[in-house]
Amino acid sequence: MDVDNALWFACCLAQIAVTALLFYRRIWRTLPVFCAYCVWDLGSNIFAYVIGRYFVASYLRVYFAETILDSAFLFCVLVELAWSVLRPLRASLPKSALALMGVLILVAGAAIWPFAALAGLTSGVSREWLHLIQLQHTVSILRILFFLLLAGGSQLLSIGWRDRELQVATGLGVYSIIDLTVAVLQTHQTSGFQYQNINRIAVGGYACCLLYWIVSFAQKEAERREFTPQMRNFLLAAAGAARTTRVSMTESRKDKSERDQR
């Protein structure tokens, strides 16, 4: 068995272990989208391996579609993590808070998009593939920023390293840092052999992320703490301001529509 197959096999075993722990610890109750993503990731990796080994001509098309679906899935995971962090306060939030969370993350992704293209990838690459790579990097940067935000604001958000949200965000963030570093290094390689060797670093980083999740999910989750009164008041005020703005915009559009009809 060569190095690449050994790494792939090790990652699959680790993914199976992570998925089993997610169901054993009943994490699917609080993070169902992340649990579904882990099942999807395991299945898509096995499917891509089979396609790459036995149906080489179809591999690029499958990879293209799989990457788009994976990015969409990860966006949903980030929205779910953000919503889960607000668990102690969700009963007091308006119904539109979840949608607003998704919009904010989408806006952050749109702001990152122009800066996510790496130099050195324009030669010999079609526009569709450039956009696909840019999408991957945008999602990676989003995961890094999300991890840094949660880790940096952990005290204010009343979460710690034993909380599932921060554990998931840490794994995604650290792997994204490794993946982006590898992507930058690969733009300076001149041979396929060098490219492949550096790519093994990304696979190894993913394996380390999975091992971190295995260790983390094997332990019981800490009881979730309530927000401090100051943080609670701030979040409620922010949610109220967002709701007021949304209502004002809706009424403004309604008034404009009525004037146009006159």
Backbone as CSV, one residue per row, in Angstrom:
resi,resn,N_x,N_y,N_z,CA_x,CA_y,CA_z,C_x,C_y,C_z
1,MET,0.846,-1.192,0.000,0.000,0.000,0.000,0.886,1.248,0.000
2,ASP,0.672,2.167,-0.982,1.502,3.364,-1.042,1.049,4.396,-0.004
3,VAL,1.798,5.504,0.069,1.547,6.508,1.100,0.163,7.133,0.950
4,ASP,-0.220,7.474,-0.285,-1.510,8.141,-0.513,-2.678,7.249,-0.107
5,ASN,-2.617,5.966,-0.493,-3.688,5.041,-0.118,-3.734,4.828,1.390
6,ALA,-2.558,4.790,2.026,-2.502,4.612,3.474,-3.129,5.807,4.194
7,LEU,-2.835,7.021,3.706,-3.420,8.224,4.299,-4.933,8.247,4.112
8,TRP,-5.373,7.880,2.914,-6.804,7.860,2.630,-7.515,6.855,3.531
9,PHE,-6.924,5.670,3.677,-7.525,4.631,4.509,-7.576,5.065,5.973
10,ALA,-6.505,5.720,6.446,-6.467,6.200,7.837,-7.534,7.265,8.072
11,CYS,-7.702,8.162,7.103,-8.734,9.205,7.233,-10.134,8.602,7.267
12,CYS,-10.369,7.581,6.438,-11.686,6.935,6.430,-11.985,6.273,7.772
13,LEU,-10.998,5.594,8.343,-11.194,4.965,9.651,-11.477,6.024,10.717
14,ALA,-10.741,7.137,10.644,-10.957,8.223,11.606,-12.342,8.845,11.420
15,GLN,-12.777,9.004,10.167,-14.106,9.556,9.909,-15.199,8.644,10.465
16,ILE,-15.008,7.344,10.317,-15.979,6.385,10.871,-16.040,6.512,12.398
17,ALA,-14.862,6.652,13.017,-14.814,6.792,14.473,-15.502,8.082,14.922
18,VAL,-15.252,9.186,14.206,-15.896,10.470,14.544,-17.414,10.353,14.412
19,THR,-17.871,9.759,13.318,-19.311,9.618,13.089,-19.953,8.757,14.169
20,ALA,-19.278,7.674,14.545,-19.804,6.792,15.599,-19.918,7.544,16.926
21,LEU,-18.913,8.372,17.249,-18.947,9.132,18.499,-20.044,10.189,18.479
22,LEU,-20.282,10.781,17.305,-21.347,11.778,17.199,-22.701,11.181,17.574
23,PHE,-22.931,9.958,17.184,-24.203,9.310,17.501,-24.186,8.712,18.907
24,TYR,-23.018,8.209,19.324,-22.917,7.638,20.667,-23.124,8.712,21.731
25,ARG,-22.527,9.877,21.522,-22.668,10.977,22.469,-23.931,11.800,22.209
26,ARG,-24.720,11.410,21.215,-25.967,12.089,20.862,-25.752,13.565,20.516
27,ILE,-24.620,13.817,19.900,-24.328,15.186,19.470,-25.261,15.596,18.341
28,TRP,-25.819,14.605,17.656,-26.732,14.901,16.556,-27.972,15.666,17.034
29,ARG,-28.252,15.619,18.337,-29.416,16.341,18.846,-29.202,17.854,18.826
30,THR,-27.971,18.273,19.099,-27.690,19.715,19.139,-27.047,20.218,17.848
31,LEU,-26.322,19.340,17.139,-25.652,19.741,15.898,-25.998,18.762,14.774
32,PRO,-27.267,18.699,14.371,-27.666,17.726,13.343,-27.026,17.979,11.981
33,VAL,-26.833,19.248,11.618,-26.240,19.550,10.308,-24.780,19.103,10.272
34,PHE,-24.042,19.346,11.344,-22.650,18.900,11.394,-22.561,17.380,11.342
35,CYS,-23.450,16.690,12.045,-23.465,15.228,11.992,-23.764,14.737,10.572
36,ALA,-24.742,15.381,9.923,-25.061,15.014,8.541,-23.881,15.291,7.623
37,TYR,-23.151,16.396,7.899,-21.983,16.714,7.083,-20.900,15.643,7.219
38,CYS,-20.680,15.149,8.438,-19.659,14.115,8.638,-20.014,12.833,7.884
39,VAL,-21.296,12.479,7.892,-21.739,11.303,7.122,-21.538,11.554,5.629
40,TRP,-21.926,12.755,5.181,-21.734,13.130,3.775,-20.259,13.097,3.389
41,ASP,-19.396,13.641,4.248,-17.975,13.716,3.950,-17.373,12.320,3.799
42,LEU,-17.751,11.415,4.685,-17.267,10.033,4.591,-17.741,9.386,3.295
43,GLY,-19.038,9.531,3.008,-19.579,8.924,1.790,-18.990,9.523,0.530
44,SER,-18.811,10.859,0.508,-18.282,11.502,-0.700,-16.813,11.139,-0.923
45,ASN,-16.042,10.966,0.154,-14.643,10.568,0.005,-14.522,9.152,-0.570
46,ILE,-15.371,8.256,-0.100,-15.360,6.890,-0.636,-15.800,6.896,-2.096
47,PHE,-16.848,7.670,-2.388,-17.353,7.755,-3.766,-16.294,8.337,-4.699
48,ALA,-15.606,9.417,-4.249,-14.572,10.034,-5.079,-13.400,9.074,-5.308
49,TYR,-13.078,8.289,-4.293,-11.984,7.314,-4.440,-12.335,6.265,-5.501
50,VAL,-13.571,5.781,-5.458,-14.009,4.777,-6.441,-14.007,5.372,-7.845
51,ILE,-14.520,6.606,-7.977,-14.546,7.259,-9.289,-13.123,7.478,-9.809
52,GLY,-12.231,7.954,-8.945,-10.858,8.208,-9.366,-10.097,6.954,-9.727
53,ARG,-10.491,5.836,-9.165,-9.778,4.581,-9.420,-10.328,3.818,-10.626
54,TYR,-11.661,3.866,-10.782,-12.268,3.023,-11.822,-12.939,3.816,-12.949
55,PHE,-13.210,5.110,-12.726,-13.873,5.918,-13.755,-13.132,7.254,-13.871
56,VAL,-11.884,7.192,-14.264,-11.001,8.359,-14.269,-11.553,9.493,-15.131
57,ALA,-12.175,9.144,-16.253,-12.670,10.170,-17.177,-13.755,11.043,-16.544
58,SER,-14.463,10.511,-15.559,-15.558,11.260,-14.920,-15.127,11.949,-13.639
59,TYR,-13.869,11.781,-13.237,-13.446,12.257,-11.921,-13.571,13.770,-11.773
60,LEU,-13.144,14.536,-12.780,-13.157,15.997,-12.663,-14.573,16.543,-12.532
61,ARG,-15.506,15.974,-13.290,-16.903,16.423,-13.191,-17.474,16.121,-11.812
62,VAL,-17.162,14.926,-11.308,-17.638,14.546,-9.978,-17.018,15.449,-8.914
63,TYR,-15.725,15.722,-9.039,-15.034,16.577,-8.074,-15.624,17.985,-8.082
64,PHE,-15.932,18.500,-9.253,-16.509,19.842,-9.382,-17.837,19.938,-8.629
65,ALA,-18.735,18.983,-8.904,-20.042,18.993,-8.253,-19.917,18.750,-6.753
66,GLU,-19.040,17.841,-6.382,-18.852,17.505,-4.967,-18.325,18.696,-4.171
67,THR,-17.420,19.466,-4.771,-16.843,20.619,-4.078,-17.894,21.696,-3.831
68,ILE,-18.760,21.929,-4.794,-19.833,22.916,-4.617,-20.779,22.494,-3.497
69,LEU,-21.176,21.215,-3.502,-22.066,20.716,-2.456,-21.389,20.764,-1.090
70,ASP,-20.098,20.437,-1.058,-19.355,20.461,0.197,-19.282,21.872,0.768
71,SER,-19.049,22.850,-0.096,-18.980,24.244,0.352,-20.320,24.718,0.891
72,ALA,-21.409,24.339,0.219,-22.749,24.704,0.692,-23.040,24.059,2.042
73,PHE,-22.616,22.812,2.191,-22.808,22.096,3.447,-22.048,22.782,4.583
74,LEU,-20.814,23.178,4.313,-19.997,23.829,5.332,-20.575,25.183,5.739
75,PHE,-21.151,25.903,4.780,-21.825,27.157,5.108,-22.956,26.897,6.106
76,CYS,-23.736,25.846,5.864,-24.825,25.494,6.776,-24.291,25.089,8.149
77,VAL,-23.133,24.420,8.171,-22.515,24.033,9.443,-22.144,25.275,10.252
78,LEU,-21.579,26.282,9.598,-21.200,27.510,10.293,-22.432,28.221,10.853
79,VAL,-23.505,28.257,10.081,-24.744,28.873,10.559,-25.258,28.114,11.780
80,GLU,-25.218,26.785,11.702,-25.690,25.977,12.828,-24.833,26.205,14.076
81,LEU,-23.510,26.275,13.911,-22.628,26.513,15.052,-22.917,27.866,15.699
82,ALA,-23.086,28.894,14.865,-23.393,30.222,15.400,-24.722,30.212,16.152
83,TRP,-25.694,29.525,15.602,-27.011,29.440,16.241,-26.927,28.633,17.539
84,SER,-26.107,27.588,17.549,-25.953,26.758,18.741,-25.245,27.507,19.869
85,VAL,-24.311,28.383,19.513,-23.616,29.185,20.527,-24.616,30.053,21.288
86,LEU,-25.657,30.484,20.605,-26.676,31.341,21.226,-27.767,30.542,21.936
87,ARG,-27.517,29.254,22.144,-28.530,28.379,22.741,-29.141,28.920,24.033
88,PRO,-28.353,29.455,24.970,-28.965,29.949,26.222,-29.907,31.127,26.018
89,LEU,-29.846,31.740,24.841,-30.605,32.973,24.615,-31.674,32.824,23.533
90,ARG,-31.719,31.660,22.902,-32.556,31.528,21.701,-34.045,31.753,21.972
91,ALA,-34.510,31.398,23.150,-35.935,31.585,23.442,-36.330,33.058,23.445
92,SER,-35.371,33.933,23.675,-35.660,35.374,23.728,-35.436,36.072,22.398
93,LEU,-34.904,35.358,21.419,-34.593,35.960,20.127,-35.792,35.892,19.193
94,PRO,-35.909,36.831,18.247,-37.010,36.784,17.269,-36.846,35.596,16.327
95,LYS,-37.933,35.211,15.667,-37.914,34.046,14.783,-36.965,34.232,13.599
96,SER,-36.737,35.495,13.242,-35.873,35.765,12.084,-34.388,35.732,12.424
97,ALA,-34.027,35.450,13.683,-32.630,35.515,14.105,-31.765,34.496,13.361
98,LEU,-32.303,33.296,13.141,-31.532,32.268,12.437,-31.243,32.689,11.001
99,ALA,-32.268,33.232,10.325,-32.069,33.705,8.955,-31.075,34.855,8.917
100,LEU,-31.154,35.729,9.906,-30.217,36.855,9.982,-28.790,36.352,10.165
101,MET,-28.632,35.290,10.957,-27.311,34.696,11.158,-26.744,34.203,9.822
102,GLY,-27.583,33.539,9.050,-27.148,33.057,7.744,-26.769,34.192,6.806
103,VAL,-27.552,35.273,6.837,-27.270,36.426,5.978,-25.930,37.057,6.354
104,LEU,-25.665,37.189,7.654,-24.413,37.790,8.108,-23.206,36.970,7.656
105,ILE,-23.309,35.647,7.770,-22.201,34.783,7.337,-22.052,34.844,5.818
106,LEU,-23.183,34.925,5.108,-23.136,35.038,3.648,-22.486,36.351,3.225
107,VAL,-22.810,37.430,3.922,-22.204,38.736,3.631,-20.697,38.688,3.903
108,ALA,-20.314,38.032,4.995,-18.885,37.887,5.297,-18.171,37.108,4.189
109,GLY,-18.819,36.060,3.687,-18.241,35.301,2.577,-18.105,36.138,1.319
110,ALA,-19.126,36.968,1.043,-19.072,37.845,-0.130,-17.940,38.863,-0.009
111,ALA,-17.678,39.330,1.222,-16.587,40.278,1.437,-15.225,39.613,1.259
112,ILE,-15.146,38.330,1.613,-13.884,37.582,1.501,-13.597,37.192,0.051
113,TRP,-14.639,36.933,-0.724,-14.516,36.386,-2.076,-13.464,37.082,-2.950
114,PRO,-13.452,38.414,-3.053,-12.464,39.047,-3.947,-11.014,38.802,-3.534
115,PHE,-10.781,38.517,-2.256,-9.419,38.331,-1.760,-9.016,36.858,-1.684
116,ALA,-9.928,35.958,-2.074,-9.677,34.524,-1.905,-8.968,33.890,-3.095
117,ALA,-8.792,34.639,-4.174,-8.089,34.098,-5.342,-6.587,34.191,-5.116
118,LEU,-5.887,33.085,-5.353,-4.439,33.058,-5.163,-3.724,33.330,-6.473
119,ALA,-2.663,34.122,-6.417,-1.849,34.380,-7.604,-1.124,33.110,-8.011
120,GLY,-0.885,32.989,-9.319,-0.151,31.829,-9.808,-1.037,30.713,-10.306
121,LEU,-2.377,30.946,-10.314,-3.289,29.884,-10.745,-3.970,30.188,-12.075
122,THR,-3.621,31.303,-12.695,-4.355,31.728,-13.891,-3.935,30.995,-15.159
123,SER,-2.711,30.534,-15.220,-2.228,29.917,-16.455,-2.756,28.492,-16.594
124,GLY,-3.391,28.227,-17.748,-3.855,26.878,-18.052,-5.061,26.422,-17.254
125,VAL,-5.747,27.331,-16.587,-6.908,26.960,-15.768,-8.125,27.717,-16.277
126,SER,-9.228,27.000,-16.487,-10.439,27.650,-16.989,-11.068,28.530,-15.919
127,ARG,-11.958,29.432,-16.362,-12.603,30.350,-15.428,-13.450,29.591,-14.413
128,GLU,-14.111,28.496,-14.847,-14.951,27.730,-13.927,-14.119,27.135,-12.795
129,TRP,-12.943,26.622,-13.132,-12.094,26.027,-12.108,-11.473,27.087,-11.208
130,LEU,-11.181,28.250,-11.757,-10.684,29.344,-10.923,-11.736,29.757,-9.893
131,HIS,-12.987,29.831,-10.334,-14.063,30.178,-9.418,-14.270,29.082,-8.368
132,LEU,-14.094,27.830,-8.779,-14.240,26.732,-7.828,-13.161,26.805,-6.747
133,ILE,-11.929,27.052,-7.152,-10.829,27.183,-6.200,-11.054,28.390,-5.291
134,GLN,-11.543,29.476,-5.880,-11.833,30.675,-5.096,-12.929,30.399,-4.066
135,LEU,-13.919,29.591,-4.444,-14.985,29.203,-3.521,-14.414,28.397,-2.358
136,GLN,-13.536,27.449,-2.659,-12.908,26.650,-1.607,-12.141,27.535,-0.625
137,HIS,-11.375,28.480,-1.161,-10.579,29.350,-0.302,-11.466,30.288,0.511
138,THR,-12.568,30.745,-0.084,-13.493,31.617,0.646,-14.067,30.886,1.857
139,VAL,-14.498,29.653,1.645,-15.065,28.869,2.751,-13.996,28.572,3.802
140,SER,-12.763,28.304,3.358,-11.673,28.054,4.309,-11.403,29.277,5.183
141,ILE,-11.361,30.454,4.566,-11.120,31.684,5.331,-12.275,31.951,6.292
142,LEU,-13.506,31.676,5.843,-14.667,31.821,6.721,-14.535,30.936,7.957
143,ARG,-14.088,29.692,7.751,-13.935,28.771,8.879,-12.854,29.249,9.837
144,ILE,-11.775,29.791,9.286,-10.695,30.307,10.138,-11.187,31.483,10.964
145,LEU,-11.868,32.437,10.321,-12.377,33.610,11.027,-13.404,33.215,12.092
146,PHE,-14.242,32.246,11.762,-15.244,31.779,12.712,-14.570,31.165,13.933
147,PHE,-13.541,30.347,13.696,-12.798,29.735,14.796,-12.129,30.797,15.668
148,LEU,-11.476,31.769,15.036,-10.802,32.819,15.795,-11.803,33.651,16.597
149,LEU,-12.972,33.898,16.000,-14.008,34.670,16.690,-14.511,33.935,17.925
150,LEU,-14.775,32.630,17.788,-15.254,31.853,18.927,-14.178,31.708,19.996
151,ALA,-12.942,31.403,19.560,-11.859,31.226,20.529,-11.545,32.537,21.242
152,GLY,-11.506,33.635,20.479,-11.194,34.927,21.079,-12.298,35.444,21.986
153,GLY,-13.542,35.132,21.655,-14.660,35.617,22.455,-15.264,34.558,23.350
154,SER,-14.507,33.506,23.642,-15.042,32.377,24.408,-15.542,32.799,25.797
155,GLN,-14.812,33.697,26.446,-15.246,34.130,27.782,-16.537,34.933,27.718
156,LEU,-16.617,35.828,26.738,-17.840,36.621,26.591,-19.034,35.744,26.218
157,LEU,-18.778,34.704,25.401,-19.847,33.817,24.943,-20.105,32.666,25.915
158,SER,-19.329,32.614,27.000,-19.493,31.587,28.041,-19.336,30.177,27.482
159,ILE,-18.335,29.992,26.621,-18.033,28.661,26.109,-16.564,28.350,26.373
160,GLY,-16.247,27.062,26.451,-14.876,26.625,26.684,-14.505,25.498,25.743
161,TRP,-13.315,24.940,25.939,-12.818,23.916,25.029,-13.560,22.593,25.163
162,ARG,-14.388,22.461,26.184,-15.193,21.245,26.332,-16.584,21.402,25.734
163,ASP,-16.880,22.579,25.216,-18.150,22.788,24.520,-18.024,22.334,23.075
164,ARG,-19.049,21.650,22.596,-18.987,21.050,21.256,-18.785,22.105,20.160
165,GLU,-19.414,23.255,20.316,-19.313,24.285,19.282,-17.854,24.703,19.058
166,LEU,-17.136,24.917,20.149,-15.747,25.335,20.017,-14.870,24.183,19.546
167,GLN,-15.198,22.961,19.931,-14.444,21.792,19.461,-14.582,21.625,17.946
168,VAL,-15.806,21.748,17.458,-16.036,21.627,16.009,-15.344,22.767,15.271
169,ALA,-15.505,23.984,15.766,-14.900,25.146,15.108,-13.378,25.054,15.118
170,THR,-12.796,24.517,16.184,-11.338,24.380,16.257,-10.835,23.413,15.203
171,GLY,-11.485,22.268,15.082,-11.071,21.302,14.064,-11.168,21.874,12.661
172,LEU,-12.289,22.526,12.364,-12.473,23.113,11.037,-11.473,24.244,10.787
173,GLY,-11.252,25.079,11.814,-10.356,26.230,11.647,-8.912,25.835,11.460
174,VAL,-8.415,24.912,12.294,-7.008,24.499,12.194,-6.753,23.794,10.868
175,TYR,-7.679,22.919,10.468,-7.499,22.258,9.168,-7.505,23.270,8.028
176,SER,-8.354,24.280,8.115,-8.416,25.300,7.064,-7.109,26.081,6.976
177,ILE,-6.484,26.352,8.130,-5.186,27.037,8.121,-4.152,26.193,7.387
178,ILE,-4.126,24.894,7.676,-3.187,23.988,6.998,-3.503,23.916,5.511
179,ASP,-4.778,23.801,5.185,-5.188,23.664,3.787,-4.827,24.902,2.972
180,LEU,-5.057,26.097,3.531,-4.715,27.327,2.825,-3.199,27.467,2.659
181,THR,-2.453,27.085,3.689,-0.985,27.134,3.596,-0.487,26.230,2.489
182,VAL,-1.053,25.031,2.419,-0.682,24.084,1.356,-1.040,24.651,-0.013
183,ALA,-2.209,25.287,-0.132,-2.624,25.872,-1.415,-1.651,26.952,-1.874
184,VAL,-1.178,27.777,-0.938,-0.206,28.814,-1.288,1.115,28.187,-1.738
185,LEU,1.567,27.161,-1.028,2.824,26.495,-1.385,2.727,25.817,-2.758
186,GLN,1.564,25.268,-3.059,1.405,24.547,-4.326,1.468,25.472,-5.537
187,THR,1.146,26.738,-5.354,1.212,27.668,-6.477,2.651,27.938,-6.903
188,HIS,3.630,27.571,-6.068,5.037,27.810,-6.385,5.771,26.537,-6.796
189,GLN,5.020,25.440,-6.969,5.665,24.187,-7.357,5.715,24.062,-8.874
190,THR,6.780,23.438,-9.348,6.998,23.322,-10.800,6.797,21.911,-11.315
191,SER,6.619,20.937,-10.452,6.451,19.558,-10.895,5.296,18.903,-10.159
192,GLY,4.700,17.898,-10.833,3.599,17.174,-10.219,4.026,16.422,-8.974
193,PHE,5.264,15.977,-8.930,5.775,15.242,-7.768,5.812,16.139,-6.530
194,GLN,6.308,17.377,-6.714,6.337,18.316,-5.593,4.918,18.658,-5.133
195,TYR,4.028,18.853,-6.092,2.631,19.181,-5.789,1.993,18.076,-4.958
196,GLN,2.239,16.836,-5.362,1.648,15.694,-4.660,2.197,15.552,-3.245
197,ASN,3.498,15.763,-3.093,4.112,15.655,-1.772,3.543,16.684,-0.800
198,ILE,3.371,17.921,-1.284,2.827,18.967,-0.425,1.354,18.700,-0.123
199,ASN,0.643,18.112,-1.080,-0.767,17.804,-0.860,-0.942,16.804,0.279
200,ARG,0.066,15.959,0.493,-0.007,14.993,1.594,-0.026,15.694,2.951
201,ILE,0.542,16.897,3.002,0.504,17.663,4.248,-0.944,18.019,4.591
202,ALA,-1.714,18.409,3.570,-3.126,18.748,3.794,-3.907,17.527,4.262
203,VAL,-3.645,16.379,3.648,-4.327,15.148,4.060,-3.946,14.784,5.490
204,GLY,-2.651,14.935,5.807,-2.208,14.677,7.172,-2.841,15.632,8.167
205,GLY,-2.998,16.906,7.758,-3.661,17.886,8.620,-5.111,17.517,8.870
206,TYR,-5.780,17.005,7.847,-7.162,16.575,8.019,-7.246,15.388,8.971
207,ALA,-6.279,14.467,8.856,-6.241,13.321,9.765,-6.052,13.784,11.214
208,CYS,-5.207,14.788,11.418,-4.995,15.339,12.768,-6.268,15.990,13.304
209,CYS,-7.001,16.675,12.417,-8.284,17.282,12.794,-9.257,16.202,13.257
210,LEU,-9.312,15.101,12.522,-10.201,14.000,12.889,-9.795,13.379,14.226
211,LEU,-8.491,13.225,14.446,-8.007,12.679,15.717,-8.375,13.599,16.879
212,TYR,-8.278,14.911,16.641,-8.678,15.874,17.677,-10.152,15.716,18.013
213,TRP,-10.984,15.550,16.987,-12.409,15.356,17.228,-12.683,14.048,17.966
214,ILE,-11.943,12.996,17.636,-12.134,11.716,18.330,-11.862,11.880,19.824
215,VAL,-10.731,12.532,20.146,-10.386,12.756,21.551,-11.426,13.644,22.229
216,SER,-11.869,14.691,21.550,-12.824,15.638,22.129,-14.201,15.017,22.325
217,PHE,-14.698,14.331,21.291,-16.041,13.777,21.352,-16.122,12.539,22.246
218,ALA,-14.974,11.944,22.541,-14.968,10.787,23.450,-15.269,11.217,24.883
219,GLN,-15.091,12.497,25.174,-15.349,13.022,26.515,-16.749,13.612,26.576
220,LYS,-17.297,13.618,27.771,-18.618,14.210,27.954,-18.546,15.718,27.789
221,GLU,-19.608,16.266,27.237,-19.652,17.712,27.048,-19.901,18.407,28.376
222,ALA,-19.237,19.543,28.545,-19.457,20.337,29.756,-20.862,20.932,29.726
223,GLU,-21.442,21.119,30.893,-22.766,21.737,30.967,-22.683,23.177,30.486
224,ARG,-23.584,23.532,29.611,-23.532,24.858,28.998,-23.830,25.943,30.020
225,ARG,-22.967,26.940,30.063,-23.140,28.047,30.996,-24.028,29.131,30.381
226,GLU,-24.687,29.868,31.245,-25.510,30.993,30.801,-24.606,32.181,30.465
227,PHE,-25.107,33.060,29.596,-24.379,34.280,29.281,-24.340,35.193,30.504
228,THR,-23.322,36.015,30.557,-23.280,37.042,31.596,-24.408,38.045,31.324
229,PRO,-24.909,38.719,32.363,-25.992,39.707,32.135,-25.619,40.764,31.103
230,GLN,-24.354,41.201,31.111,-23.923,42.224,30.155,-23.985,41.688,28.719
231,MET,-23.496,40.459,28.512,-23.515,39.870,27.174,-24.946,39.584,26.737
232,ARG,-25.766,39.129,27.649,-27.165,38.848,27.326,-27.882,40.117,26.865
233,ASN,-27.689,41.187,27.599,-28.325,42.462,27.229,-27.815,42.970,25.886
234,PHE,-26.507,42.798,25.634,-25.932,43.250,24.367,-26.521,42.474,23.193
235,LEU,-26.603,41.153,23.318,-27.125,40.330,22.222,-28.601,40.612,21.973
236,LEU,-29.362,40.805,23.057,-30.781,41.128,22.889,-30.966,42.492,22.235
237,ALA,-30.114,43.447,22.609,-30.189,44.774,21.998,-29.834,44.714,20.524
238,ALA,-28.815,43.916,20.184,-28.415,43.765,18.779,-29.525,43.106,17.971
239,ALA,-30.152,42.071,18.550,-31.249,41.399,17.853,-32.434,42.348,17.668
240,GLY,-32.706,43.154,18.702,-33.796,44.116,18.596,-33.541,45.172,17.547
241,ALA,-32.298,45.641,17.471,-31.945,46.644,16.466,-32.067,46.068,15.057
242,ALA,-31.634,44.805,14.894,-31.738,44.161,13.578,-33.200,43.984,13.173
243,ARG,-34.039,43.619,14.140,-35.465,43.440,13.848,-36.110,44.775,13.476
244,THR,-35.754,45.839,14.202,-36.298,47.164,13.904,-35.897,47.615,12.503
245,THR,-34.641,47.373,12.152,-34.160,47.744,10.821,-34.907,46.983,9.735
246,ARG,-35.116,45.666,9.974,-35.822,44.855,8.983,-37.254,45.323,8.804
247,VAL,-37.925,45.642,9.920,-39.311,46.113,9.844,-39.380,47.451,9.113
248,SER,-38.428,48.335,9.399,-38.406,49.652,8.752,-38.213,49.514,7.241
249,MET,-37.312,48.612,6.840,-37.065,48.396,5.415,-38.297,47.818,4.743
250,THR,-38.996,46.894,5.441,-40.211,46.296,4.877,-41.297,47.347,4.692
251,GLU,-41.478,48.202,5.709,-42.486,49.253,5.611,-42.132,50.269,4.539
252,SER,-40.834,50.564,4.397,-40.401,51.511,3.377,-40.702,50.979,1.977
253,ARG,-40.418,49.684,1.770,-40.727,49.091,0.461,-42.225,49.074,0.209
254,LYS,-43.010,48.827,1.276,-44.462,48.797,1.131,-45.005,50.175,0.765
255,ASP,-44.476,51.216,1.429,-44.917,52.585,1.126,-44.549,52.973,-0.299
256,LYS,-43.367,52.576,-0.722,-42.932,52.896,-2.085,-43.810,52.211,-3.105
257,SER,-44.178,50.943,-2.817,-45.050,50.204,-3.731,-46.419,50.857,-3.835
258,GLU,-46.936,51.331,-2.685,-48.257,51.992,-2.704,-48.202,53.294,-3.472
259,ARG,-47.124,54.053,-3.341,-46.984,55.325,-4.093,-46.893,55.051,-5.594
260,ASP,-46.192,53.967,-5.963,-46.071,53.642,-7.383,-47.419,53.247,-7.982
261,GLN,-48.245,52.580,-7.172,-49.548,52.170,-7.678,-50.477,53.366,-7.886
262,ARG,-50.262,54.424,-7.084,-51.068,55.631,-7.250,-50.697,56.375,-8.518
